[in-house]
Amino acid sequence: MTTTYSSSYKGTQWKIAQVALDPETMTPETNLMEPTEIAGPTVYWPDGTSSYVLHFKGGHISWTVADEADTALRALEAIRGGEEISKGALQAYLRDVRRLETRMTALKEELLLFARETGTNGKARLTFRELGDELRQHHSTVGERHQRILDGDNAEWRHWLTQHTARAALYSNGGGLPRPSEPECEHETGVFDSEEPGKIEARCRCGWSGPAGTNTVTASRQANAHERNPLGK
């Protein structure tokens, strides 16, 4: 099931509906529901569920976070609802929550770096005390972490976050993804820009990469399939 939107959103002229997709062509097949109410980015449905529409223009990086956040919300609802979760769903929930957590760590630490860079007034954008207040940490702890990042201890997914931006070249490792000497998992995948302009591809830390394409969902599925069966048997 998916949610589709009009390409020309103009308040009440916005069109939205839940549709079923044809499993082979992945094109809309059947209109399932029309909303009962739309309030800004929030949509209310006849079955008692609601949707919150995210607006972004960050390409597949933002799509990946949105997709994993969607999985996390489904996991949250399943836990709170006391549902029996199948083995496959449970594995998917754990996998995407873990990935989302690592991406949020990279984002939080990039915001920390940005906050300590010189702003338009010629001073750091936030003091360590201000950062400590927002992060609920002592300012000295925040300062120590900032220094470790400057010394090369970047968040694991910093390269994924900053790829193809001016920030990728900043700091000691030039934006490169640090490789721990003993990685937790030999096969850790992600979706990255391909060398072919306008295309993306799934890659694994083991060196595997999937075919270049334009569909983030397809690339994510290829990555998940590789993690489950690295030898392709």
C-alpha angles and dihedrals in degrees: 000000000000140000121237129198137198113258089225106056111188108161111267091012090069111118121210135166140155112244137181116238125225103248093223104040097025089221125132110281109167133016105231107176144002117210122255093212140006119201111177107295092348121094125190121205133203092245092064096258127119136206132210115206116220119208118206142140101199097113122222093344091065092039090056093053092046091050093050091044088054089054090049091053091050089051091049091051092047092051094045092045093053092237125167104245119210120233093251093048092046091052090049091049093050093045096051095041089053092049093046090050092053092047091050089050090054091048094047092051093046088054087051090054092045092049091056095048120098113275131201091285092059093251135094110283093235133015120234089251091055090047090049091053092054095042093043091234133118111268091239090056090052091048092051092051091048090053092049089054090051088052091056104272094127125171110272094246098041091112091053090050098047102033114138093009131107089250093065090078095050126103133017102308095044090239093301120152109252113232113213115224090237109030117204091230129022092211111051113155138192140167117255140171112277125229085245107087114254095010136104135205141191117249135186130206087239089069099260119134131182128226117290115255144144102246115093093194092054091048091050090051091051089051092049091048090052092051091051094045112016093171093054095233 
